[in-house]
Amino acid sequence: MVKIVAKGFFYEDKTDEAIKAYEELVMKSREENGCIAYNLYQDRDDKTILAVIEEWESEDHLEKHSNTEHFKKLVPLISTFRKEKDMNIYELVL
């Protein structure tokens, strides 16, 4: 099992546009084989911070996700709304 936490720090005037783009990414990613969870979160105190927390059955499923049409279309678009990002990939230990 693989879990990803992808945190973005967005331009204040672009956060709503980012959320709109994420809507399609989240919905289509949830339909993919091997997707256990794929959710977008917004920081309570700083609305310009968004985090995607996703869980995949395997590294192979994650790699296939990265090569989907919707990923290749939407992730570059979302990155234009973002100042910086931080991403961590985790493997289940216990």
C-alpha positions as a LaTeX table, in Angstrom:
\begin{tabular}{lrrr}
\hline
Residue & $x$ (\AA) & $y$ (\AA) & $z$ (\AA) \\
\hline
Met1 & 0.00 & 0.00 & 0.00 \\
Val2 & 1.26 & 3.47 & $-0.91$ \\
Lys3 & 0.03 & 6.78 & 0.53 \\
Ile4 & 0.83 & 10.21 & $-0.87$ \\
Val5 & 0.48 & 13.58 & 0.79 \\
Ala6 & 0.84 & 16.34 & $-1.80$ \\
Lys7 & 0.59 & 19.78 & $-0.23$ \\
Gly8 & 0.37 & 22.96 & $-2.28$ \\
Phe9 & 0.69 & 26.61 & $-1.33$ \\
Phe10 & $-1.52$ & 28.50 & $-3.77$ \\
Tyr11 & $-1.79$ & 32.11 & $-4.85$ \\
Glu12 & $-4.67$ & 33.67 & $-2.93$ \\
Asp13 & $-6.55$ & 34.72 & $-6.07$ \\
Lys14 & $-6.06$ & 31.29 & $-7.69$ \\
Thr15 & $-7.16$ & 28.94 & $-4.91$ \\
Asp16 & $-10.75$ & 28.65 & $-6.17$ \\
Glu17 & $-9.52$ & 27.87 & $-9.70$ \\
Ala18 & $-7.23$ & 25.21 & $-8.28$ \\
Ile19 & $-10.09$ & 23.61 & $-6.37$ \\
Lys20 & $-12.19$ & 23.56 & $-9.55$ \\
Ala21 & $-9.38$ & 21.78 & $-11.45$ \\
Tyr22 & $-8.91$ & 19.36 & $-8.56$ \\
Glu23 & $-12.60$ & 18.40 & $-8.76$ \\
Glu24 & $-12.06$ & 16.64 & $-12.07$ \\
Leu25 & $-8.73$ & 15.12 & $-10.98$ \\
Val26 & $-10.22$ & 13.72 & $-7.77$ \\
Met27 & $-13.32$ & 12.29 & $-9.43$ \\
Lys28 & $-11.45$ & 10.60 & $-12.28$ \\
Ser29 & $-8.67$ & 9.32 & $-10.01$ \\
Arg30 & $-11.18$ & 7.70 & $-7.66$ \\
Glu31 & $-12.43$ & 5.63 & $-10.61$ \\
Glu32 & $-8.99$ & 4.19 & $-11.36$ \\
Asn33 & $-8.12$ & 0.58 & $-10.66$ \\
Gly34 & $-6.08$ & 0.35 & $-7.46$ \\
Cys35 & $-7.24$ & 3.66 & $-5.97$ \\
Ile36 & $-8.21$ & 3.18 & $-2.34$ \\
Ala37 & $-8.72$ & 6.87 & $-1.51$ \\
Tyr38 & $-8.17$ & 10.22 & $-3.23$ \\
Asn39 & $-9.25$ & 13.34 & $-1.35$ \\
Leu40 & $-8.58$ & 17.08 & $-1.38$ \\
Tyr41 & $-8.27$ & 18.96 & 1.91 \\
Gln42 & $-8.06$ & 22.67 & 2.68 \\
Asp43 & $-6.21$ & 24.07 & 5.68 \\
Arg44 & $-8.59$ & 25.48 & 8.31 \\
Asp45 & $-6.51$ & 28.57 & 9.05 \\
Asp46 & $-4.90$ & 29.29 & 5.68 \\
Lys47 & $-7.32$ & 28.69 & 2.82 \\
Thr48 & $-4.47$ & 28.94 & 0.28 \\
Ile49 & $-3.04$ & 25.62 & 1.48 \\
Leu50 & $-4.52$ & 22.55 & $-0.20$ \\
Ala51 & $-3.45$ & 18.95 & 0.29 \\
Val52 & $-4.28$ & 15.85 & $-1.69$ \\
Ile53 & $-4.08$ & 12.66 & 0.33 \\
Glu54 & $-4.23$ & 9.59 & $-1.83$ \\
Glu55 & $-3.87$ & 5.89 & $-1.20$ \\
Trp56 & $-3.02$ & 3.22 & $-3.78$ \\
Glu57 & $-2.92$ & $-0.56$ & $-3.62$ \\
Ser58 & 0.61 & $-0.64$ & $-5.03$ \\
Glu59 & 3.45 & 1.34 & $-6.57$ \\
Asp60 & 2.37 & $-0.04$ & $-9.95$ \\
His61 & $-1.12$ & 1.46 & $-9.57$ \\
Leu62 & 0.43 & 4.79 & $-8.59$ \\
Glu63 & 2.67 & 4.74 & $-11.66$ \\
Lys64 & $-0.29$ & 4.00 & $-13.92$ \\
His65 & $-2.16$ & 6.91 & $-12.32$ \\
Ser66 & 0.73 & 9.25 & $-13.16$ \\
Asn67 & 0.39 & 8.28 & $-16.82$ \\
Thr68 & $-3.37$ & 8.79 & $-17.18$ \\
Glu69 & $-4.73$ & 11.42 & $-19.54$ \\
His70 & $-6.47$ & 13.34 & $-16.74$ \\
Phe71 & $-3.31$ & 13.42 & $-14.60$ \\
Lys72 & $-1.16$ & 14.67 & $-17.49$ \\
Lys73 & $-3.75$ & 17.35 & $-18.32$ \\
Leu74 & $-4.73$ & 18.58 & $-14.86$ \\
Val75 & $-1.56$ & 18.44 & $-12.78$ \\
Pro76 & 0.34 & 20.92 & $-15.01$ \\
Leu77 & $-2.72$ & 23.21 & $-14.96$ \\
Ile78 & $-2.95$ & 23.06 & $-11.17$ \\
Ser79 & 0.76 & 23.83 & $-10.87$ \\
Thr80 & 0.19 & 27.22 & $-12.56$ \\
Phe81 & $-1.98$ & 28.26 & $-9.58$ \\
Arg82 & 0.62 & 27.23 & $-6.99$ \\
Lys83 & 3.58 & 29.08 & $-5.46$ \\
Glu84 & 5.24 & 25.95 & $-4.13$ \\
Lys85 & 4.57 & 22.33 & $-3.25$ \\
Asp86 & 5.67 & 19.64 & $-0.86$ \\
Met87 & 5.08 & 15.96 & $-1.56$ \\
Asn88 & 5.79 & 12.85 & 0.47 \\
Ile89 & 5.26 & 9.22 & $-0.52$ \\
Tyr90 & 4.72 & 6.79 & 2.32 \\
Glu91 & 4.72 & 3.01 & 2.58 \\
Leu92 & 2.74 & 1.21 & 5.26 \\
Val93 & 4.96 & 0.03 & 8.09 \\
Leu94 & 2.49 & $-1.33$ & 10.67 \\
\hline
\end{tabular}
